[in-house]
C-alpha cells in the first residue's frame, strides 16, 4: 500500500508542479477561451488581478509538499481547496466540458491520498 501511495503522491505532485511552472514561467502560451463564454469572463477577472499567479504559487507549494511522504498530508490541506475549485470550474462554468481529463485524475488521486492518510486527520472529528 505504501508503494501505491508514494506513486499517487508523486504523480499528483508532478501534475501540480508542472502545470504551475508552465503558467508561472510562461513556458507555453495559454489558449484563450472562446470570447464571450463564461470561461472567458471568469478568466477575465482571474488573470489580470494576479489571482491566478497566487493560486499557481500555492499549487507549486502543495505539489512539492505532496511529493514528500512526510509532508504529504499538509500538501493535501493546501491542494484540497484548489482541487475543489478546479472541479467547480469544470462542473459549473464549463458545464462538464473537459472534466474527464486531468481534473478527474487529480480529484481521484487527491481522494485516494486523503483516504490513505485518513488516520492523520482522525483527530479533526472531535473538535468540540
Rosetta silent file (secondary structure, phi, psi, omega in degrees, C-alpha in Angstrom):
SEQUENCE: XXXXXXXXXXXXXXXXXXXXXXXXXXXXXXXXXXXXXXXXXXXXXXXXXXXXXXXXXXXXXXXXXXXXXXXXXXXXXXXXXXXXXXXXXXXXXXXXXXXXXXXXXXXXXXXXXXXXXXXXXXXXXXXX
SCORE:     score description
SCORE:     0.000 S_00000001
   1 L     0.000  -34.666 -178.325    0.000    0.000    0.000 S_00000001
   2 H   -65.755  -35.618  179.605    2.891    2.328    0.778 S_00000001
   3 H   -67.293  -43.265  179.450    4.297    1.970   -2.741 S_00000001
   4 H   -63.779  -40.643  178.625    0.926    2.787   -4.327 S_00000001
   5 H   -64.382  -41.164  178.551    0.545    5.797   -2.029 S_00000001
   6 H   -66.293  -38.425  177.718    4.035    7.038   -2.940 S_00000001
   7 H   -65.547  -44.752  179.519    3.310    6.637   -6.658 S_00000001
   8 H   -63.520  -41.406  178.239   -0.014    8.502   -6.302 S_00000001
   9 H   -64.789  -41.726  178.229    1.675   11.262   -4.267 S_00000001
  10 H   -65.474  -40.679  179.849    4.467   11.586   -6.795 S_00000001
  11 H   -67.971  -44.363  178.555    2.045   11.711   -9.699 S_00000001
  12 H   -63.194  -44.405  178.278   -0.239   14.282   -8.035 S_00000001
  13 H   -62.707  -42.561  178.934    2.746   16.410   -7.058 S_00000001
  14 H   -62.195  -40.881  178.852    4.237   16.177  -10.543 S_00000001
  15 H   -60.930  -49.789 -177.184    0.945   17.272  -12.113 S_00000001
  16 H   -69.986  -37.808  178.199    0.626   20.330   -9.888 S_00000001
  17 H   -64.503  -46.448 -177.015    4.311   21.261  -10.093 S_00000001
  18 H   -67.566  -44.722 -179.239    4.395   21.013  -13.879 S_00000001
  19 H   -67.061  -33.875  178.552    1.128   22.880  -14.512 S_00000001
  20 H   -72.248  -39.713  179.008    2.069   25.645  -12.098 S_00000001
  21 H   -67.748  -34.426  177.240    5.549   26.072  -13.580 S_00000001
  22 H   -59.676  -41.626 -178.865    4.136   26.186  -17.115 S_00000001
  23 H   -78.484  -45.775 -176.272    1.988   29.166  -16.132 S_00000001
  24 H   -65.078  -39.581 -178.017    4.424   30.892  -13.745 S_00000001
  25 L   -94.798    1.803  179.334    7.403   30.664  -16.107 S_00000001
  26 L    52.833   50.358 -178.170    5.264   31.207  -19.229 S_00000001
  27 L   -78.315  -23.606  178.483    6.681   28.068  -20.855 S_00000001
  28 L  -143.872  143.358  178.593    3.697   27.618  -23.165 S_00000001
  29 L   -69.952  137.999  176.915    1.042   30.044  -24.364 S_00000001
  30 L   -85.531  123.325  178.481   -2.351   29.553  -22.750 S_00000001
  31 L   -68.283  132.896 -179.357   -5.052   29.289  -25.410 S_00000001
  32 L   -72.400  144.147  175.742   -7.774   31.856  -24.723 S_00000001
  33 L   -68.624  161.969  179.485  -11.273   30.532  -24.077 S_00000001
  34 L   -55.722  132.909 -176.275  -13.975   31.378  -26.638 S_00000001
  35 L   -61.609  135.029  179.333  -14.792   35.081  -26.440 S_00000001
  36 L    86.455   -6.614  179.915  -17.980   35.890  -24.546 S_00000001
  37 L   -78.030  165.277  177.482  -18.130   32.475  -22.861 S_00000001
  38 H   -60.928  -38.220  179.061  -18.446   32.027  -19.107 S_00000001
  39 H   -63.882  -38.813  178.884  -14.875   30.721  -19.005 S_00000001
  40 H   -65.992  -40.322  178.272  -13.624   33.866  -20.778 S_00000001
  41 H   -66.957  -39.524  178.984  -15.444   36.096  -18.288 S_00000001
  42 H   -63.784  -48.565  179.590  -14.091   34.059  -15.378 S_00000001
  43 H   -68.817  -27.370  176.522  -10.521   34.196  -16.673 S_00000001
  44 H   -63.188  -27.603  175.776  -11.007   37.883  -17.490 S_00000001
  45 H   -93.217  -29.030 -172.373  -11.309   38.507  -13.768 S_00000001
  46 H   -77.510  -43.487 -172.156   -8.889   35.819  -12.645 S_00000001
  47 L   -78.615  -53.715 -174.374   -5.787   36.582  -14.720 S_00000001
  48 L   -64.915  -24.576 -178.674   -5.357   40.412  -14.745 S_00000001
  49 L   -77.349  -13.017 -177.509   -5.865   40.729  -10.983 S_00000001
  50 L    89.811    0.773 -178.182   -2.925   38.446  -10.236 S_00000001
  51 H   -68.239  -33.493  177.941   -5.130   35.885   -8.518 S_00000001
  52 H   -63.199  -40.379  176.944   -4.084   33.167  -10.990 S_00000001
  53 H   -62.188  -42.406  177.271   -0.446   33.743  -10.007 S_00000001
  54 H   -58.047  -47.033 -179.345   -1.438   33.462   -6.335 S_00000001
  55 H   -66.057  -41.812 -178.838   -3.186   30.135   -6.976 S_00000001
  56 H   -65.287  -33.990  176.332   -0.308   28.799   -9.093 S_00000001
  57 H   -64.974  -41.926  177.894    2.191   29.572   -6.318 S_00000001
  58 H   -70.704  -30.635  172.921    0.086   27.549   -3.884 S_00000001
  59 H   -63.270  -41.514  178.797   -0.209   24.763   -6.462 S_00000001
  60 H   -64.680  -46.508  178.826    3.592   24.694   -6.647 S_00000001
  61 H   -61.974  -48.580 -179.676    3.967   24.657   -2.854 S_00000001
  62 H   -62.820  -40.291  177.932    1.277   21.994   -2.435 S_00000001
  63 H   -62.439  -42.054  177.674    2.733   19.874   -5.222 S_00000001
  64 H   -64.723  -38.205  179.883    6.178   19.968   -3.623 S_00000001
  65 H   -70.588  -35.161 -178.271    4.707   19.022   -0.241 S_00000001
  66 H   -71.568  -30.486 -179.750    2.652   16.120   -1.641 S_00000001
  67 H   -65.192  -34.944 -177.964    5.682   14.568   -3.323 S_00000001
  68 L   -86.480  118.404 -176.222    7.463   14.203    0.030 S_00000001
  69 H   -56.682  -34.573 -177.930    5.775   11.445    2.082 S_00000001
  70 H   -67.588  -30.387 -177.783    6.498   13.166    5.408 S_00000001
  71 H  -109.820   12.681 -174.668    4.674   16.377    4.370 S_00000001
  72 H   -58.990  -43.821 -177.227    2.028   14.756    2.149 S_00000001
  73 H   -66.812  -37.100  175.625   -0.931   15.440    4.452 S_00000001
  74 H   -66.271  -38.485  175.904   -0.037   19.113    4.780 S_00000001
  75 H   -62.241  -36.602  176.345    0.260   19.263    0.999 S_00000001
  76 H   -66.649  -34.401  176.398   -3.228   17.787    0.725 S_00000001
  77 H   -66.193  -33.709  177.949   -4.519   20.529    3.010 S_00000001
  78 H   -74.835  -42.243 -174.853   -3.022   23.107    0.651 S_00000001
  79 H   -82.742  -20.301 -177.613   -4.221   21.399   -2.532 S_00000001
  80 H   -53.440  -54.131  178.434   -7.687   20.393   -1.299 S_00000001
  81 H   -63.946  -31.256  178.475   -9.382   23.757   -1.910 S_00000001
  82 H   -68.059  -44.050  177.999   -7.579   24.109   -5.240 S_00000001
  83 H   -62.325  -42.065  178.528   -8.819   20.689   -6.390 S_00000001
  84 H   -62.630  -40.215  177.924  -12.333   21.569   -5.280 S_00000001
  85 H   -68.931  -34.465  175.689  -12.189   24.831   -7.252 S_00000001
  86 H   -63.070  -45.212  177.745  -10.903   23.012  -10.344 S_00000001
  87 H   -62.856  -44.703 -179.616  -13.874   20.652  -10.121 S_00000001
  88 H   -62.277  -40.098  178.069  -16.313   23.526   -9.527 S_00000001
  89 H   -60.066  -47.650 -177.097  -14.933   25.411  -12.541 S_00000001
  90 H   -72.401  -31.185 -179.570  -15.385   22.432  -14.840 S_00000001
  91 H   -79.305  -49.880 -171.831  -18.807   21.486  -13.481 S_00000001
  92 H   -89.987  -39.092 -176.656  -20.463   24.895  -13.137 S_00000001
  93 H   -89.899  -44.105 -179.136  -18.673   27.180  -15.594 S_00000001
  94 L   -88.415   -1.888  179.273  -17.642   24.714  -18.300 S_00000001
  95 L    55.777   39.359  176.562  -20.857   22.656  -17.850 S_00000001
  96 L    89.927   -8.255 -179.051  -18.866   19.426  -17.552 S_00000001
  97 L   -69.826  131.277  178.323  -16.624   20.034  -20.568 S_00000001
  98 L    79.374    6.353 -177.208  -13.065   18.845  -20.006 S_00000001
  99 H   -73.159  -28.127 -173.885  -13.932   17.160  -16.718 S_00000001
 100 H   -81.684    2.571  179.084  -12.876   13.682  -17.832 S_00000001
 101 H   -97.844 -128.881 -179.283   -9.205   14.608  -18.315 S_00000001
 102 H   -56.947  -35.931  179.598   -6.739   15.926  -15.763 S_00000001
 103 H   -59.531  -39.804  179.424   -9.412   17.327  -13.377 S_00000001
 104 H   -70.611  -40.663  178.181  -10.854   13.880  -12.754 S_00000001
 105 H   -61.622  -46.160  179.366   -7.398   12.309  -12.410 S_00000001
 106 H   -61.767  -41.597 -179.955   -6.318   14.990   -9.924 S_00000001
 107 H   -64.642  -44.309  179.867   -9.534   14.531   -7.938 S_00000001
 108 H   -66.228  -42.085  177.725   -9.180   10.763   -7.776 S_00000001
 109 H   -63.289  -43.668  178.509   -5.517   10.945   -6.759 S_00000001
 110 H   -63.365  -42.593  178.793   -6.302   13.527   -4.076 S_00000001
 111 H   -64.922  -40.254  178.054   -9.228   11.483   -2.744 S_00000001
 112 H   -63.529  -45.432  179.885   -7.097    8.334   -2.668 S_00000001
 113 H   -65.873  -36.367  176.694   -4.276   10.060   -0.790 S_00000001
 114 H   -64.520  -41.826  178.521   -6.749   11.587    1.634 S_00000001
 115 H   -66.935  -41.445 -178.842   -8.253    8.156    2.253 S_00000001
 116 H   -65.564  -31.540 -179.853   -4.801    6.549    2.605 S_00000001
 117 L  -103.353   22.763 -174.506   -3.770    9.156    5.191 S_00000001
 118 H   -60.467  -27.494 -179.809   -7.125    9.294    6.988 S_00000001
 119 H   -66.341  -29.009  178.724   -5.611    8.291   10.326 S_00000001
 120 H   -70.541  -24.703 -179.810   -3.615   11.543   10.369 S_00000001
 121 H   -97.899    2.872 -174.915   -6.863   13.505   10.084 S_00000001
 122 H   -62.408  -31.046 -179.504   -8.761   11.413   12.663 S_00000001
 123 H   -69.325  -13.501 -177.853   -8.203   13.990   15.405 S_00000001
 124 H   -76.471  -17.583 -175.322  -10.208   16.595   13.485 S_00000001
 125 H   -76.469  -21.604 -177.942  -13.559   14.897   14.134 S_00000001
 126 H  -112.386   60.112 -177.974  -13.635   15.664   17.884 S_00000001
 127 L   -90.671   -8.353 -176.428  -13.032   19.405   17.902 S_00000001
 128 L   -85.485    0.000    0.000  -15.977   20.409   20.096 S_00000001
